[in-house]
């Protein structure tokens, strides 16, 4: 199951939309901000049907 979720870029504070795959319970990956193009480290945890996303600086 795929779901979209909005997070805030930790660099420019703009909101960006992500597509979250609920079939993987724990994920960590780097994705560039659509606005400022800086790398964001995303930590995703899926619990039942809820996805929790933490957006961090690349080196955090």
C-alpha positions as CSV (number, residue, x, y, z in Angstrom):
1,X,0.0,0.0,0.0
2,X,1.3,3.4,-1.0
3,X,0.4,6.6,0.8
4,X,1.4,10.2,0.4
5,X,2.6,12.2,3.4
6,X,3.7,15.8,3.8
7,X,6.9,16.6,5.7
8,X,8.9,19.7,6.3
9,X,12.4,20.1,4.9
10,X,14.9,20.5,7.8
11,X,16.9,23.0,5.7
12,X,14.5,25.4,4.0
13,X,11.3,24.5,6.1
14,X,9.2,24.1,2.9
15,X,6.6,21.3,2.9
16,X,7.3,18.5,0.5
17,X,5.2,15.5,-0.3
18,X,6.5,11.9,-0.1
19,X,5.2,8.6,-1.1
20,X,5.4,6.1,1.7
21,X,5.4,2.3,1.1
22,X,3.5,0.6,3.9
23,X,4.7,-2.8,3.0
24,X,8.1,-2.1,4.6
25,X,7.9,-1.6,8.4
26,X,11.1,0.3,8.9
27,X,12.9,2.4,6.2
28,X,15.8,4.9,6.2
29,X,16.8,6.6,3.0
30,X,18.1,9.9,1.5
31,X,15.9,12.0,-0.7
32,X,16.6,15.5,-2.1
33,X,14.3,18.3,-1.2
34,X,12.2,19.4,-4.2
35,X,12.6,23.0,-3.2
36,X,16.3,23.6,-2.1
37,X,17.7,20.3,-3.5
38,X,19.6,19.5,-0.2
39,X,19.7,15.8,0.9
40,X,17.2,14.9,3.6
41,X,17.6,11.7,5.7
42,X,14.2,10.2,6.1
43,X,13.4,7.6,8.8
44,X,10.1,5.9,8.3
45,X,8.3,3.6,10.7
46,X,5.0,1.9,9.8
47,X,2.8,0.8,12.7
48,X,-0.3,-1.0,11.6
49,X,-1.8,1.5,9.1
50,X,0.0,4.6,10.4
51,X,3.3,5.8,9.0
52,X,5.6,8.0,11.0
53,X,8.3,10.0,9.1
54,X,11.2,11.9,10.6
55,X,13.0,14.3,8.3
56,X,16.6,15.0,9.4
57,X,19.7,16.8,8.1
58,X,21.9,14.3,6.1
59,X,24.5,14.1,8.8
60,X,22.2,13.7,11.8
